[in-house]
Structures are given as C-alpha cells and as structure tokens.
C-alpha cells in the first residue's frame, strides 16, 4: 500500500485521550488522526455501562458486520440510563495467554467502533496506535480495527517484528499468531497467542478481503529502524523517530544509567537517531518529541522527514479525550508555570521510563500514591511467567508487594511502581469506584513540550482547538 504522506501525525496518546473525536477532527482537516488502541476494550465497556448517553456507541455498533457478536456485547454491558455514580464498573474478561472468547469479542468490537467513529463524515485516512508490550490484545484488536477500515497501524514501546506478517494474514481473514515472552519458559514451550477470524464468523455474513493498513513502528534510534526493516522483509511503510522528550513511555538510555539529582534518567548522543542513516533507509519518517512548533516542523523537513508526530498540544486541545475540567486546569497551570514533567524511571511496571506531569490530586503526589491500595485491576501490563506446575501465571510490579513476591517477582522491582493502566483510564473519565468509595486517582502523561503550549493560546483565551494546533505548526 502506498502510504499517505500527511505532514502531521497526531499522537495516539494515553487511554482514550486520543479518542475517536480527536482523531476524526484531525483527519477531517487533512492530517493523520490517530486513535489510541490502549485499553479500548475497557473504555468501550465503561462507555456502555455509563449508558452511552449520546447513543454514539450503539450507532457505530449498528454498522458492525457481525451483529450477533454486537448484540451479545450489548446485552452483557449496556445499562440504560447508566450505572449509579457510586457503583463500581463491573469487571470484564481480563487478557491472558489462553484465548477467551469474551475478551476477544470485546477487543474486536471496541476497536471497530473507535475506528468507525473516527472515520465517519470524511474520506481521509485514520490510524490506530498500540503499545507492543500489551500483546494479549494485539490480534483481535487489529482485526476489529481493520474491519472498520484503519489505514495505518502505529506501534511503539517494543520491537514489533511480527506485526507486518499479522497484518498480511488478517487482511485475508487468515489465522495467525503472535509471540508471547513467558519468564522462565524453555524455548521448546509454545507460548504463542493464537487467533483465527473464522472462529468468529457468522452464518450468511460474507466479509470481503480487508485493506492491509500501512505499518509505521515508533523507533528511538536508526539502528532499531534498520533491524526492523531487515527482519520484517519489507512489511514496513515508514517510521516515527521519537526522542526522549516525548510523553508516555520513553526508551531507556543506551549504555549508561546516570541520573539527574532529582532521579531522572540522563540521555546522551547515543540515544539520538542518526537522521542521515534514516534517510538512507529510503522510507518516509516523521520526527516526534518536542515537535509541536513551526520551527520543529521546518527543522524536520530540512532533515528529510515527511513531517512530525505531535502529541502534547493535541492532548491539551478542546477535542482531547482527557477529562475537560482536568485539561483546563492543566492548561491554566502550564501557562502559570506551575507544571513540571518528571521522567520517572520507576512508575511504569514495564521498567521503561514514563513521563509524569506533577499535578495535585494525581498519582504524581507521594501522599496520593501512598494512600492508594495497591491492586492490578485491568492487567494490561501483566508479566507472564512459568509456574512450578508448568502452567502460566501472571504478575505485575504494581500489584500488592507480597502477592508479586509470592509469584517469583523481585521485591525491589515493586518500589515506586504505579498502576498506570487504571490511572490513565481515570484521566479520561473512566476511573473505577474503589472499595473506599473514592475514585481511582488519575495519572497524567505529557511531553516536555507542554511548557510551550502558550503558542496555541491567544491573549485572554487559554482554550485552543486541534485546528489551531495544525494551523500554527504549519504556519
């Protein structure tokens, strides 16, 4: 497939921060809108439990080709009028290495709905962003997104060598698999995740061959781009080259472990991609990380890039999926110089550095973090491990410490770990009601460039739209 060379790729941020509304807006303006695929099964389930008050989810479901599946999901999750505000969201199937039909169906349907809504009302391409480390959901999620016509798949936080093969197979509704690393498992043990679209077919429903999306992995260095290109055999259509100033997960520094006085990792020349080497690969690439300005955009073009990927300005614009009151407060604090971004080497259970905005009432505050009872409700970042009886178990460094240690985890790996799955869900308005009666506290991730969002504001007006972001960057 020939890639669409939009100048701006909107970042696929957080859990539902880059939602269908933001992506639809950006794509309708001629750039590449991208929805976040992270946790879409839970986001979808919680929208239905909240009553789908505007009917938009049910509207999208009416176009889903497998209506028996759609009706099963609706019957299980939809609450007319919405659940009581004091009632917790009901649990849904958690990801595991063993296929769970309910989990797979939820992934298929939720990814279809998000892409369908992002594409509705215009004829421009829409992309979806996944984290490589959240492997359990990859296969059914990709299939659902492709059923809705996703044009681009973007994946970061890992080395997604197998994705091109998977996209090729799913475009033909063929069965496929994905590798799953299981700690302590011998190489001879088959731990692959399996998925066969034929198992979800419905009598009388014929789905034509699907368009194979372009695949654009996120890389931090030219060497990783070279490895991916070589090992995927040409199944990549471009790269996003992301620096350590971008929000969310960052690649760890290469070859050294020096820290600043306040405990942030220090990045050096080895952590910067050689753009001449990127140009030599012969594929389009976009620069990311503090690229939300006209100067950064022009610099990217001068280096041979097709354009830039921009996250933080879109995360703080009016179409963002972040809780609006929270978003406005962040913008106000940023403009007053009251927000600091901390690259936390401990927060994420993945072990990757994770950018955390230091804000009152969020998990960035020690008192809020300590007051929260440790638990792993959603399970997206679970680490599979081989149990003594030969079965596969699951552990998370952010779960209760003794439970993690009992599963063979190292105690020191639990220090400072935060439940970023539930925290990011809360930042988009889907926070769980805890046993204490309180709501799950949010965690906010933004890039270092957030200090410069004043460029999108006008005198006396702190609100700005996605259109403002695009107009100013391209000015």
LOSESE-314624 format. One record per residue (C-alpha): residue number from 0; x, y, z. Coordinates in steps of 0.25 Angstrom, whole numbers, plus 2048, in hexadecimal, padded with zeros to 3 digits. Example, Ala and Ser with C-alpha at 12.3 -4.5 7.8 and 13.67 -1.06 7.14 Angstrom:
<rs>
@seq 0 u 831 v 7EE w 81F
@seq 1 u 837 v 7FC w 81D
</rs>
This chain:
<rs>
@seq 0 u 800 v 800 w 800
@seq 1 u 805 v 80E w 7FD
@seq 2 u 806 v 816 w 80A
@seq 3 u 7FE v 823 w 80B
@seq 4 u 809 v 82E w 80E
@seq 5 u 802 v 837 w 817
@seq 6 u 80B v 842 w 81D
@seq 7 u 805 v 840 w 82B
@seq 8 u 802 v 833 w 832
@seq 9 u 7FA v 835 w 83F
@seq 10 u 800 v 82C w 84B
@seq 11 u 7F8 v 820 w 84F
@seq 12 u 7F8 v 825 w 85E
@seq 13 u 7F5 v 81E w 86B
@seq 14 u 7E8 v 817 w 86D
@seq 15 u 7DD v 81E w 865
@seq 16 u 7E4 v 82B w 865
@seq 17 u 7E6 v 829 w 856
@seq 18 u 7D7 v 825 w 855
@seq 19 u 7CF v 824 w 848
@seq 20 u 7CA v 832 w 849
@seq 21 u 7D8 v 838 w 849
@seq 22 u 7DD v 82F w 83E
@seq 23 u 7D1 v 832 w 836
@seq 24 u 7D3 v 841 w 837
@seq 25 u 7E2 v 83F w 833
@seq 26 u 7DF v 836 w 827
@seq 27 u 7D4 v 83F w 822
@seq 28 u 7DE v 84B w 822
@seq 29 u 7E7 v 843 w 819
@seq 30 u 7F1 v 83D w 822
@seq 31 u 7F2 v 82F w 828
@seq 32 u 7E9 v 82E w 834
@seq 33 u 7ED v 822 w 83D
@seq 34 u 7E4 v 81B w 848
@seq 35 u 7EB v 815 w 854
@seq 36 u 7E9 v 806 w 854
@seq 37 u 7ED v 804 w 862
@seq 38 u 7E2 v 7FE w 86B
@seq 39 u 7D7 v 800 w 861
@seq 40 u 7D0 v 7F4 w 866
@seq 41 u 7CF v 7FA w 874
@seq 42 u 7CB v 808 w 86E
@seq 43 u 7C0 v 803 w 865
@seq 44 u 7BB v 7FA w 871
@seq 45 u 7BB v 806 w 87A
@seq 46 u 7B4 v 80F w 870
@seq 47 u 7A9 v 805 w 86F
@seq 48 u 7A8 v 804 w 87E
@seq 49 u 7A7 v 813 w 87F
@seq 50 u 79A v 812 w 876
@seq 51 u 7A0 v 816 w 869
@seq 52 u 798 v 823 w 86B
@seq 53 u 79A v 829 w 85D
@seq 54 u 798 v 81B w 856
@seq 55 u 7A5 v 81C w 84E
@seq 56 u 7AA v 80F w 852
@seq 57 u 79D v 808 w 84F
@seq 58 u 79D v 810 w 842
@seq 59 u 7AA v 80A w 83E
@seq 60 u 7A6 v 7FC w 842
@seq 61 u 79B v 7FC w 839
@seq 62 u 7A5 v 7FC w 82D
@seq 63 u 7AD v 7F1 w 833
@seq 64 u 7AD v 7E5 w 829
@seq 65 u 7AB v 7DA w 833
@seq 66 u 79E v 7DE w 83A
@seq 67 u 79D v 7D2 w 843
@seq 68 u 7AA v 7D6 w 849
@seq 69 u 7A6 v 7E4 w 84B
@seq 70 u 799 v 7E0 w 852
@seq 71 u 7A0 v 7D7 w 85B
@seq 72 u 7A9 v 7E2 w 860
@seq 73 u 79E v 7EC w 861
@seq 74 u 795 v 7E2 w 869
@seq 75 u 7A1 v 7E0 w 872
@seq 76 u 7A6 v 7EE w 875
@seq 77 u 79B v 7F9 w 871
@seq 78 u 794 v 7FF w 87D
@seq 79 u 788 v 808 w 878
@seq 80 u 78A v 816 w 87F
@seq 81 u 797 v 812 w 884
@seq 82 u 79C v 80B w 891
@seq 83 u 79B v 813 w 89E
@seq 84 u 7A7 v 81C w 8A0
@seq 85 u 7AB v 815 w 8AD
@seq 86 u 7AA v 807 w 8A7
@seq 87 u 7B7 v 801 w 8A2
@seq 88 u 7B9 v 7FD w 894
@seq 89 u 7B6 v 7EF w 892
@seq 90 u 7C3 v 7E6 w 88E
@seq 91 u 7C4 v 7E1 w 880
@seq 92 u 7CD v 7D6 w 87B
@seq 93 u 7DC v 7D8 w 87E
@seq 94 u 7E7 v 7D6 w 874
@seq 95 u 7EE v 7C8 w 875
@seq 96 u 7F6 v 7BF w 86D
@seq 97 u 7EB v 7B6 w 86B
@seq 98 u 7E0 v 7BA w 861
@seq 99 u 7D4 v 7C0 w 868
@seq 100 u 7C9 v 7C2 w 85E
@seq 101 u 7C2 v 7CD w 866
@seq 102 u 7CF v 7D4 w 867
@seq 103 u 7D2 v 7D3 w 858
@seq 104 u 7C4 v 7D7 w 854
@seq 105 u 7C5 v 7E3 w 85D
@seq 106 u 7D2 v 7E7 w 856
@seq 107 u 7CD v 7E5 w 848
@seq 108 u 7C0 v 7ED w 84B
@seq 109 u 7C7 v 7F8 w 852
@seq 110 u 7D2 v 7FB w 848
@seq 111 u 7C7 v 7FA w 83D
@seq 112 u 7BF v 805 w 844
@seq 113 u 7CA v 80E w 847
@seq 114 u 7CF v 80E w 838
@seq 115 u 7C1 v 80F w 832
@seq 116 u 7BE v 81B w 83A
@seq 117 u 7CC v 821 w 837
@seq 118 u 7C9 v 81F w 828
@seq 119 u 7BB v 823 w 827
@seq 120 u 7B8 v 830 w 820
@seq 121 u 7C4 v 832 w 818
@seq 122 u 7CD v 829 w 80E
@seq 123 u 7DA v 82B w 813
@seq 124 u 7E3 v 820 w 81A
@seq 125 u 7E3 v 81D w 829
@seq 126 u 7ED v 816 w 831
@seq 127 u 7EE v 80E w 83E
@seq 128 u 7F9 v 80D w 848
@seq 129 u 7FD v 801 w 850
@seq 130 u 807 v 7FE w 85B
@seq 131 u 810 v 7F2 w 857
@seq 132 u 811 v 7EE w 866
@seq 133 u 801 v 7EC w 866
@seq 134 u 802 v 7DF w 85E
@seq 135 u 7F6 v 7D8 w 863
@seq 136 u 7EC v 7E1 w 85B
@seq 137 u 7F4 v 7E3 w 84E
@seq 138 u 7EE v 7D8 w 845
@seq 139 u 7DF v 7DA w 848
@seq 140 u 7E1 v 7E9 w 849
@seq 141 u 7E8 v 7EB w 83C
@seq 142 u 7DD v 7E2 w 835
@seq 143 u 7D2 v 7EB w 83B
@seq 144 u 7D9 v 7F8 w 836
@seq 145 u 7DB v 7F2 w 828
@seq 146 u 7CC v 7EE w 827
@seq 147 u 7CA v 7FD w 829
@seq 148 u 7D4 v 802 w 81F
@seq 149 u 7E0 v 806 w 827
@seq 150 u 7EA v 80C w 81D
@seq 151 u 7F7 v 80C w 826
@seq 152 u 7FC v 804 w 832
@seq 153 u 806 v 80A w 83B
@seq 154 u 80D v 803 w 846
@seq 155 u 817 v 807 w 850
@seq 156 u 81D v 802 w 85D
@seq 157 u 824 v 7F6 w 858
@seq 158 u 829 v 7EF w 84B
@seq 159 u 81D v 7EB w 843
@seq 160 u 823 v 7E2 w 839
@seq 161 u 817 v 7D9 w 837
@seq 162 u 80D v 7E4 w 834
@seq 163 u 80F v 7E4 w 825
@seq 164 u 80C v 7D5 w 824
@seq 165 u 800 v 7D6 w 82D
@seq 166 u 7FA v 7E2 w 824
@seq 167 u 7FC v 7DA w 818
@seq 168 u 7F5 v 7CE w 81E
@seq 169 u 7E9 v 7D5 w 824
@seq 170 u 7E7 v 7DD w 817
@seq 171 u 7E3 v 7CF w 811
@seq 172 u 7DB v 7CB w 81D
@seq 173 u 7E6 v 7C0 w 81F
@seq 174 u 7EA v 7BA w 82D
@seq 175 u 7F7 v 7C0 w 833
@seq 176 u 7FF v 7C0 w 840
@seq 177 u 807 v 7C9 w 848
@seq 178 u 813 v 7C6 w 851
@seq 179 u 812 v 7C8 w 860
@seq 180 u 81E v 7C8 w 869
@seq 181 u 81C v 7C0 w 875
@seq 182 u 826 v 7C2 w 880
@seq 183 u 82D v 7B4 w 883
@seq 184 u 827 v 7AD w 878
@seq 185 u 830 v 7A4 w 86F
@seq 186 u 832 v 7A7 w 861
@seq 187 u 82A v 79A w 85D
@seq 188 u 81D v 79E w 864
@seq 189 u 813 v 7A4 w 85A
@seq 190 u 80E v 7B1 w 861
@seq 191 u 809 v 7B8 w 854
@seq 192 u 7FC v 7BF w 855
@seq 193 u 7F2 v 7BA w 84A
@seq 194 u 7E7 v 7C0 w 842
@seq 195 u 7DE v 7BB w 837
@seq 196 u 7D4 v 7C4 w 831
@seq 197 u 7CC v 7B8 w 82C
@seq 198 u 7C8 v 7B5 w 83A
@seq 199 u 7C0 v 7C2 w 83B
@seq 200 u 7B9 v 7C1 w 82E
@seq 201 u 7AA v 7C1 w 82E
@seq 202 u 7A1 v 7B9 w 824
@seq 203 u 79D v 7C1 w 818
@seq 204 u 7A7 v 7CC w 81A
@seq 205 u 7B2 v 7CE w 810
@seq 206 u 7BD v 7D8 w 813
@seq 207 u 7C6 v 7DB w 807
@seq 208 u 7D5 v 7DB w 808
@seq 209 u 7D9 v 7E7 w 810
@seq 210 u 7E3 v 7F2 w 80D
@seq 211 u 7F0 v 7F0 w 813
@seq 212 u 7F4 v 7FC w 81B
@seq 213 u 801 v 803 w 81A
@seq 214 u 80A v 7FF w 825
@seq 215 u 813 v 80A w 82C
@seq 216 u 81B v 806 w 838
@seq 217 u 820 v 810 w 842
@seq 218 u 82F v 80F w 844
@seq 219 u 839 v 817 w 84C
@seq 220 u 845 v 814 w 844
@seq 221 u 849 v 812 w 836
@seq 222 u 84F v 804 w 83A
@seq 223 u 842 v 7FF w 83F
@seq 224 u 83B v 804 w 832
@seq 225 u 846 v 7FC w 82A
@seq 226 u 843 v 7F0 w 832
@seq 227 u 834 v 7F1 w 830
@seq 228 u 835 v 7F3 w 821
@seq 229 u 83F v 7E7 w 81F
@seq 230 u 837 v 7DD w 827
@seq 231 u 829 v 7E1 w 822
@seq 232 u 82D v 7DF w 814
@seq 233 u 827 v 7EC w 80E
@seq 234 u 81A v 7EC w 816
@seq 235 u 81C v 7FA w 81C
@seq 236 u 818 v 806 w 815
@seq 237 u 81E v 811 w 81D
@seq 238 u 824 v 815 w 82B
@seq 239 u 821 v 81E w 836
@seq 240 u 82E v 822 w 83D
@seq 241 u 82B v 826 w 84B
@seq 242 u 834 v 82E w 854
@seq 243 u 835 v 82C w 863
@seq 244 u 82D v 839 w 865
@seq 245 u 820 v 833 w 860
@seq 246 u 815 v 830 w 86A
@seq 247 u 811 v 822 w 86F
@seq 248 u 81B v 817 w 86F
@seq 249 u 82A v 81A w 86B
@seq 250 u 834 v 811 w 866
@seq 251 u 83F v 80F w 871
@seq 252 u 84C v 816 w 86F
@seq 253 u 856 v 80D w 868
@seq 254 u 863 v 808 w 86E
@seq 255 u 863 v 811 w 87B
@seq 256 u 85A v 812 w 888
@seq 257 u 85D v 820 w 88C
@seq 258 u 852 v 828 w 893
@seq 259 u 850 v 837 w 896
@seq 260 u 850 v 83C w 8A4
@seq 261 u 841 v 83A w 8A5
@seq 262 u 841 v 82C w 89F
@seq 263 u 83E v 82D w 891
@seq 264 u 846 v 825 w 886
@seq 265 u 850 v 82D w 87E
@seq 266 u 850 v 82B w 86F
@seq 267 u 85C v 82D w 867
@seq 268 u 861 v 82D w 858
@seq 269 u 85F v 81E w 857
@seq 270 u 850 v 820 w 859
@seq 271 u 84E v 829 w 84D
@seq 272 u 84B v 823 w 840
@seq 273 u 855 v 826 w 834
@seq 274 u 84C v 82D w 82A
@seq 275 u 855 v 82B w 81F
@seq 276 u 854 v 81C w 822
@seq 277 u 845 v 81D w 822
@seq 278 u 845 v 824 w 815
@seq 279 u 84E v 819 w 80F
@seq 280 u 843 v 80E w 812
@seq 281 u 83A v 814 w 807
@seq 282 u 82D v 815 w 80F
@seq 283 u 825 v 821 w 814
@seq 284 u 827 v 824 w 822
@seq 285 u 821 v 82E w 82C
@seq 286 u 828 v 835 w 838
@seq 287 u 822 v 835 w 846
@seq 288 u 825 v 83B w 853
@seq 289 u 824 v 84A w 855
@seq 290 u 81F v 84B w 846
@seq 291 u 813 v 853 w 849
@seq 292 u 818 v 861 w 843
@seq 293 u 81A v 867 w 835
@seq 294 u 829 v 867 w 838
@seq 295 u 82A v 858 w 83B
@seq 296 u 821 v 855 w 82F
@seq 297 u 82A v 85D w 826
@seq 298 u 836 v 856 w 82C
@seq 299 u 830 v 848 w 82A
@seq 300 u 82E v 84C w 81B
@seq 301 u 83C v 851 w 81A
@seq 302 u 841 v 843 w 81F
@seq 303 u 83A v 83C w 814
@seq 304 u 82E v 838 w 81D
@seq 305 u 820 v 837 w 817
@seq 306 u 81B v 83F w 823
@seq 307 u 819 v 83E w 832
@seq 308 u 811 v 836 w 83C
@seq 309 u 80B v 83F w 847
@seq 310 u 805 v 83B w 854
@seq 311 u 804 v 844 w 860
@seq 312 u 7FD v 850 w 858
@seq 313 u 7F2 v 847 w 854
@seq 314 u 7F1 v 841 w 861
@seq 315 u 7EE v 84F w 867
@seq 316 u 7E5 v 853 w 85C
@seq 317 u 7D6 v 854 w 85D
@seq 318 u 7D3 v 847 w 855
@seq 319 u 7DC v 83F w 85E
@seq 320 u 7D6 v 833 w 866
@seq 321 u 7DC v 838 w 873
@seq 322 u 7D2 v 83C w 87E
@seq 323 u 7CF v 84A w 879
@seq 324 u 7D0 v 850 w 887
@seq 325 u 7DD v 84A w 889
@seq 326 u 7E2 v 84E w 87C
@seq 327 u 7DE v 85D w 87E
@seq 328 u 7E5 v 85C w 88C
@seq 329 u 7F2 v 857 w 886
@seq 330 u 7F2 v 862 w 87B
@seq 331 u 7F0 v 86C w 885
@seq 332 u 7FB v 867 w 88E
@seq 333 u 804 v 865 w 882
@seq 334 u 802 v 874 w 87E
@seq 335 u 805 v 878 w 88C
@seq 336 u 812 v 870 w 88C
@seq 337 u 80D v 866 w 897
@seq 338 u 80E v 859 w 890
@seq 339 u 81B v 851 w 88F
@seq 340 u 81D v 844 w 887
@seq 341 u 825 v 839 w 88E
@seq 342 u 82B v 82D w 886
@seq 343 u 828 v 823 w 891
@seq 344 u 831 v 817 w 88F
@seq 345 u 829 v 80E w 899
@seq 346 u 81A v 812 w 897
@seq 347 u 817 v 808 w 88B
@seq 348 u 816 v 7F9 w 88F
@seq 349 u 81D v 7F7 w 881
@seq 350 u 82A v 7FD w 886
@seq 351 u 82A v 807 w 87B
@seq 352 u 82C v 816 w 87F
@seq 353 u 81E v 81C w 880
@seq 354 u 81B v 82B w 87F
@seq 355 u 812 v 830 w 88A
@seq 356 u 80C v 83E w 88C
@seq 357 u 80E v 843 w 89A
@seq 358 u 800 v 847 w 89E
@seq 359 u 7F7 v 848 w 8AB
@seq 360 u 7EE v 83C w 8AD
@seq 361 u 7F5 v 833 w 8A4
@seq 362 u 7FE v 827 w 8A6
@seq 363 u 80A v 830 w 8A4
@seq 364 u 808 v 835 w 8B2
@seq 365 u 80E v 82C w 8BD
@seq 366 u 802 v 82D w 8C6
@seq 367 u 7F8 v 829 w 8BB
@seq 368 u 801 v 81D w 8B7
@seq 369 u 803 v 818 w 8C5
@seq 370 u 7F4 v 819 w 8C8
@seq 371 u 7F0 v 811 w 8BD
@seq 372 u 7EF v 802 w 8C0
@seq 373 u 7F8 v 7FA w 8B6
@seq 374 u 7F0 v 7F1 w 8AC
@seq 375 u 7F0 v 7ED w 89E
@seq 376 u 7E2 v 7EF w 899
@seq 377 u 7E4 v 7EF w 88A
@seq 378 u 7F0 v 7E6 w 887
@seq 379 u 7F5 v 7ED w 87A
@seq 380 u 804 v 7ED w 87F
@seq 381 u 804 v 7DF w 886
@seq 382 u 811 v 7D7 w 884
@seq 383 u 80E v 7C8 w 881
@seq 384 u 817 v 7BF w 888
@seq 385 u 818 v 7AF w 889
@seq 386 u 813 v 7AA w 895
@seq 387 u 819 v 79D w 89C
@seq 388 u 80D v 795 w 897
@seq 389 u 811 v 799 w 889
@seq 390 u 805 v 7A2 w 887
@seq 391 u 806 v 7B1 w 884
@seq 392 u 804 v 7BB w 88F
@seq 393 u 803 v 7CA w 88F
@seq 394 u 809 v 7D5 w 898
@seq 395 u 80A v 7E4 w 898
@seq 396 u 815 v 7EC w 89F
@seq 397 u 809 v 7F6 w 8A3
@seq 398 u 801 v 7EB w 8AA
@seq 399 u 802 v 7E9 w 8B9
@seq 400 u 810 v 7E6 w 8BC
@seq 401 u 80F v 7D9 w 8C3
@seq 402 u 806 v 7D3 w 8B8
@seq 403 u 811 v 7D7 w 8AE
@seq 404 u 81C v 7D1 w 8B6
@seq 405 u 814 v 7C4 w 8B8
@seq 406 u 813 v 7C3 w 8A9
@seq 407 u 822 v 7C4 w 8A8
@seq 408 u 824 v 7D3 w 8A6
@seq 409 u 82F v 7DA w 8AC
@seq 410 u 82B v 7E3 w 8B7
@seq 411 u 833 v 7EF w 8B3
@seq 412 u 82C v 7EF w 8A6
@seq 413 u 820 v 7F4 w 8AD
@seq 414 u 826 v 801 w 8B2
@seq 415 u 81F v 80D w 8AD
@seq 416 u 817 v 805 w 8A3
@seq 417 u 809 v 80C w 89F
@seq 418 u 7FD v 806 w 899
@seq 419 u 7FD v 80E w 88D
@seq 420 u 7F3 v 805 w 886
@seq 421 u 7E8 v 80A w 890
@seq 422 u 7EE v 818 w 891
@seq 423 u 7ED v 81A w 883
@seq 424 u 7DF v 815 w 882
@seq 425 u 7DB v 81F w 88D
@seq 426 u 7E2 v 82A w 885
@seq 427 u 7D8 v 828 w 87A
@seq 428 u 7CC v 828 w 883
@seq 429 u 7CA v 819 w 885
@seq 430 u 7D0 v 818 w 893
@seq 431 u 7CC v 80C w 89B
@seq 432 u 7C4 v 80E w 8A8
@seq 433 u 7CD v 808 w 8B3
@seq 434 u 7C8 v 800 w 8BF
@seq 435 u 7CB v 80C w 8C8
@seq 436 u 7C1 v 814 w 8C0
@seq 437 u 7CB v 81D w 8B9
@seq 438 u 7CE v 81D w 8AA
@seq 439 u 7DB v 817 w 8A5
@seq 440 u 7E5 v 823 w 8A5
@seq 441 u 7EA v 827 w 897
@seq 442 u 7F8 v 827 w 891
@seq 443 u 7FB v 832 w 886
@seq 444 u 806 v 830 w 87C
@seq 445 u 80A v 83B w 873
@seq 446 u 817 v 83E w 86B
@seq 447 u 822 v 848 w 86F
@seq 448 u 81C v 852 w 865
@seq 449 u 810 v 855 w 86E
@seq 450 u 817 v 861 w 873
@seq 451 u 815 v 867 w 865
@seq 452 u 806 v 865 w 863
@seq 453 u 804 v 874 w 865
@seq 454 u 808 v 875 w 856
@seq 455 u 7FA v 870 w 853
@seq 456 u 7F2 v 879 w 85C
@seq 457 u 7EE v 888 w 859
@seq 458 u 7EE v 893 w 863
@seq 459 u 7E3 v 891 w 86C
@seq 460 u 7DF v 884 w 867
@seq 461 u 7E6 v 877 w 86C
@seq 462 u 7DE v 86D w 864
@seq 463 u 7E2 v 868 w 857
@seq 464 u 7DE v 85E w 84D
@seq 465 u 7E4 v 853 w 844
@seq 466 u 7E2 v 85D w 838
@seq 467 u 7EA v 867 w 840
@seq 468 u 7F6 v 85D w 842
@seq 469 u 7F6 v 859 w 834
@seq 470 u 7F5 v 868 w 82F
@seq 471 u 801 v 86D w 838
@seq 472 u 80A v 861 w 835
@seq 473 u 809 v 862 w 826
@seq 474 u 809 v 872 w 826
</rs>
